[in-house]
């Protein structure tokens, strides 16, 4: 049985960053060389519909026909890019997103609100929401938030693994900077969702002091079943549940099990059971991390993503719980917080 709909809070499919590309960014210390690498990527994807490639975890053409789909598409910015380089890289991919929305308009529609999502579904199209992974896209400038809002960005992951002007990711120890706290407030005022996936524990604690609105962990699991610092602690999960936040389950094997073995659906369900035990039922959603991580074979394409509905039913979740995780919780959150 397939679900009526599916909402996925995070994929990296848009940027189509190959291992070779990323290796360049991590090894090039000279700015001119990094700029040349960005230009090379720009040339490669100029006419490439990255959201509809056949060999990716996510592809528009691979969506099961019976399923109304909403995909959050992240512009992922590597930690090595700062300042004008980060802005250039962001601009490259936001232009790519909007070009693809026109080129693939028979299949997908760009969406900013829950009403837009439902309109796309009514028209028989997938819904696509533009997001940013790594607040380096702001380049330390609050006025950049207005630019992102005009471009249609609806969610910003504050950091990636390292450190940027906003704060520290999970591989570093500092929390939010003074600019980062101001940025959280400004993002909220602009109606852009704040995303805490990748943020370290100190940064999360700092966010709790400044956030006035519910926020998102677009692709994060639970740290108790899998002791990875990218996963959420029990205290963080309880706080997010109390605040009416949204948490997207990540399919990356290393975030599903800690022993280094390949993960499977049962490992994902272990996290779900833990979230439910902590009172986070109405916060749970999907955040696949498609095309940005090593996914289990049982979770590596849209057909498998949609197959989670039947798997959840088989494991004893009610239809309401299963629909909540696959799409209703996220749609309800968007109805309340995306305007």
C-alpha atoms as one frame of an Amber mdcrd trajectory, in Angstrom:
protein
   0.000   0.000   0.000   1.286   3.438  -0.930   0.681   6.600   1.061  -1.546
   9.412  -0.161   1.417  11.770   0.047   5.024  12.115   1.161   6.988  15.148
   2.333  10.782  14.893   2.545  12.464  17.724   4.462  15.965  17.336   3.033
  17.853  16.134  -0.009  21.121  17.250  -1.618  20.068  16.303  -5.136  19.886
  19.872  -6.430  23.584  20.662  -6.103  24.755  17.368  -7.636  28.065  17.717
  -5.818  30.247  14.784  -6.861  32.958  13.276  -4.615  35.504  14.817  -6.985
  33.921  18.256  -6.552  33.951  18.002  -2.800  37.539  16.779  -2.806  38.476
  19.923  -4.705  36.865  22.195  -2.123  38.559  20.395   0.767  42.018  20.494
  -0.818  42.191  23.841  -2.617  43.573  26.572  -0.370  43.907  29.189  -3.097
  40.822  31.332  -3.711  41.377  31.518  -7.459  41.473  27.719  -7.641  38.231
  27.438  -5.669  36.604  29.985  -7.956  37.771  27.955 -10.966  36.212  24.844
  -9.386  32.918  26.688  -8.914  33.028  27.841 -12.537  33.626  24.262 -13.647
  30.564  23.094 -11.711  28.541  25.934 -13.217  29.512  24.839 -16.719  28.623
  21.223 -15.997  25.164  21.828 -14.560  24.183  24.787 -16.749  21.666  22.664
 -18.648  21.569  19.651 -16.351  18.256  18.841 -14.683  19.807  17.594 -11.465
  16.380  16.930  -9.934  15.522  14.417 -12.641  18.675  12.352 -13.113  18.051
   8.577 -13.299  20.847   7.358 -11.008  20.183   9.569  -7.984  18.465   8.650
  -4.725  15.799  11.195  -5.650  14.495  11.801  -9.148  11.226  13.413 -10.173
  10.595  10.725 -12.785  10.997   7.991 -10.155   8.194   9.244  -7.890   5.394
   6.642  -7.720   2.452   7.986  -9.723  -0.098   7.490  -6.947   1.869   9.550
  -4.399   1.599  13.317  -3.957   5.206  14.349  -3.300   6.838  17.375  -1.725
  10.621  17.568  -1.806  12.690  20.114   0.093  15.710  20.761  -2.130  18.792
  22.080  -0.353  21.501  24.296  -1.738  24.384  22.669   0.136  27.363  24.973
   0.634  30.653  23.269   1.613  32.323  24.585   4.758  35.355  25.669   2.753
  33.361  28.373   0.954  33.029  31.676   2.794  32.182  35.262   1.938  31.819
  36.044  -1.756  32.648  32.455  -2.726  29.684  31.193  -0.696  27.430  33.819
  -2.252  28.585  32.905  -5.769  27.975  29.231  -5.079  24.531  29.937  -3.612
  23.581  32.087  -6.613  24.694  29.368  -9.017  22.351  26.816  -7.500  19.371
  29.048  -6.814  19.417  29.943 -10.500  19.641  26.242 -11.330  16.629  25.520
  -9.132  14.438  28.136 -10.795  15.587  27.136 -14.287  14.656  23.525 -13.527
  11.272  24.551 -12.174  10.539  26.050 -15.598  12.133  23.259 -17.624  10.319
  20.547 -15.653   7.071  22.435 -15.107   5.024  19.472 -16.339   6.286  17.470
 -13.351   6.977  19.918 -10.528   6.038  23.329  -9.157   8.091  25.595  -6.870
   6.274  26.128  -3.580   6.580  28.562  -0.693   3.527  27.704   1.440   1.359
  24.752   2.378  -1.328  26.142   0.059   1.196  26.077  -2.788   2.009  22.447
  -1.995  -1.640  21.415  -2.091  -2.173  23.365  -5.318   0.736  21.521  -6.931
  -0.711  18.214  -5.812  -4.129  19.135  -7.176  -2.473  19.872 -10.513  -0.856
  16.440 -10.536   2.628  17.787  -9.892   5.295  17.296  -7.277   5.984  20.235
  -4.981   9.531  21.557  -4.543  10.664  23.805  -1.696  14.015  25.585  -1.889
  16.175  25.412   1.242  19.780  26.176   2.178  22.176  23.896   4.043  24.879
  26.013   5.708  24.231  29.593   6.755  27.522  30.564   5.121  25.140  31.636
   2.335  24.517  34.769   4.417  28.222  35.673   4.334  27.816  37.299   7.739
  25.321  39.853   6.377  21.814  40.120   7.844  20.504  41.829   4.711  21.241
  38.617   2.821  18.218  37.094   4.587  15.919  39.361   2.577  17.654  38.164
  -0.598  17.121  34.521   0.325  13.473  35.199   1.120  12.957  36.853  -2.289
  14.609  33.847  -3.934  12.010  31.593  -2.320  14.216  29.985   0.342  11.950
  28.659   3.089  14.412  26.989   5.466  18.064  27.526   6.403  20.270  24.954
   8.131  22.350  27.260  10.327  25.648  25.394   9.990  27.138  22.398   8.304
  29.744  20.338  10.169  32.287  23.095  10.675  32.108  26.725  11.682  30.664
  29.719   9.865  29.668  33.265  10.805  26.513  31.985  12.539  28.102  29.397
  14.772  29.601  25.939  15.075  28.592  22.644  13.584  28.923  19.261  15.221
  32.673  18.915  14.625  33.522  22.128  16.478  32.902  23.287  20.034  31.610
  26.847  20.047  27.936  27.781  20.020  26.090  30.562  18.227  27.986  33.778
  17.623  26.393  37.162  18.389  25.744  37.453  14.644  24.206  33.977  14.702
  21.735  34.968  17.404  20.770  38.050  15.429  20.430  35.881  12.311  18.017
  33.503  14.063  15.781  36.412  15.013  16.000  37.878  11.507  15.199  34.533
   9.852  12.133  34.223  12.036  11.001  37.735  11.118  11.473  36.916   7.435
   9.355  33.777   7.783  12.246  31.450   6.975  12.364  28.271   9.059  15.423
  27.801  11.262  16.994  24.348  10.888  19.226  22.957  13.667  20.487  19.803
  11.932  24.325  19.813  12.092  24.328  22.359  14.940  26.390  21.285  17.960
  24.961  20.950  21.470  26.132  24.365  22.653  24.652  25.997  19.586  21.369
  24.190  20.201  21.312  25.450  23.781  22.035  28.984  22.564  19.221  28.728
  20.035  16.725  27.820  22.741  17.441  31.162  24.396  16.751  33.255  21.290
  14.191  31.326  19.211  10.635  32.586  19.554   9.100  30.256  16.994   9.129
  26.499  16.462  12.135  25.344  14.470  13.150  22.293  12.468  15.759  19.545
  12.546  15.364  18.650   8.885  17.504  15.504   8.864  18.429  14.278  12.349
  17.924  11.079  14.310  18.061  10.181  18.019  21.360   9.920  19.857  20.283
   7.224  22.335  19.770   4.488  19.676  22.834   5.717  17.755  25.463   7.672
  19.666  26.527  10.047  16.894  26.968  13.734  17.748  24.860  14.621  14.680
  21.864  13.012  16.348  19.556  14.681  18.884  19.791  14.033  22.617  16.731
  13.012  24.601  16.623  16.459  26.215  16.721  18.154  22.810  13.954  15.910
  21.501  11.732  16.607  24.510  12.332  20.345  24.113  11.456  20.219  20.434
   8.292  18.258  21.170   7.271  20.779  23.827   7.812  23.656  21.387   5.888
  22.041  18.544   8.963  21.675  16.315   9.540  19.322  13.382  12.113  16.514
  13.078  12.983  14.733   9.836  14.267  11.158  10.106  17.646  10.780   8.376
  18.350   7.590   6.374  22.163   7.827   6.542  23.494   4.510   7.824  26.023
   6.126  10.192  23.211   8.054  11.893  20.990   4.968  12.144  23.415   2.544
  13.811  26.713   3.098  15.568  28.537  -0.162  14.851  29.535   0.666  11.285
  27.394  -2.078   9.783  24.912  -1.398   6.960  21.639  -0.064   8.282  18.157
  -1.253   7.349  14.508  -0.383   7.923  14.512  -1.919  11.378  17.281   0.462
  12.456  15.161   3.389  11.283  12.184   2.039  13.179  14.277   1.805  16.346
  14.699   5.579  16.168  10.987   6.058  15.559  10.132   4.023  18.649  12.507
   6.166  20.680  11.016   9.411  19.398   7.530   8.126  20.180   8.569   7.162
  23.707   9.756  10.744  24.249   6.422  12.232  23.193   7.533  13.423  19.754
   4.871  11.650  17.676   3.444  14.817  16.154   6.930  16.216  15.453   8.145
  13.323  13.324   8.620  13.611   9.579  11.037  12.352   6.919  14.398  13.948
   6.096  16.076  11.401   3.867  19.419  13.159   3.155  19.060  11.710  -0.344
  22.091  12.223  -2.575  24.050  13.613   0.349  24.788  10.428   2.281  25.254
   6.678   2.071  21.696   5.312   2.266  20.676   1.697   2.905  19.701  -0.296
  -0.184  16.187  -0.515   1.209  15.966   3.288   1.291  17.722   4.494  -1.844
  14.944   5.642  -4.189  11.471   7.241  -4.103   9.694   3.906  -4.410  11.448
   2.710  -1.254  10.724   6.014   0.513   7.023   5.614  -0.239   7.196   1.951
   0.805   7.814   3.093   4.370   4.057   3.539   4.725   3.341  -0.167   4.409
   6.413  -1.028   6.490   5.198   1.205   9.330   1.776  -0.436   9.234   3.383
  -3.879   9.271   5.448  -2.874  12.315   2.311  -1.877  14.229   1.996   1.846
  13.752  -1.541   3.040  13.171  -2.551   4.539   9.829  -2.727   7.946  11.532
   0.788   7.608  12.958   2.162   6.400   9.619   0.511   9.200   7.653   1.723
  11.667  10.261   5.354  10.705   9.733   5.149  10.509   5.957   3.367  13.802
   5.334   0.673  15.075   7.691   2.938  16.320  10.496   5.070  18.278   8.050
   2.089  19.686   6.172   0.449  20.768   9.437   3.702  22.456  10.481   3.984
  24.245   7.147   0.366  25.402   7.413   1.168  27.028  10.721   4.624  28.421
  10.013   5.162  28.998   6.280   3.304  32.067   5.069
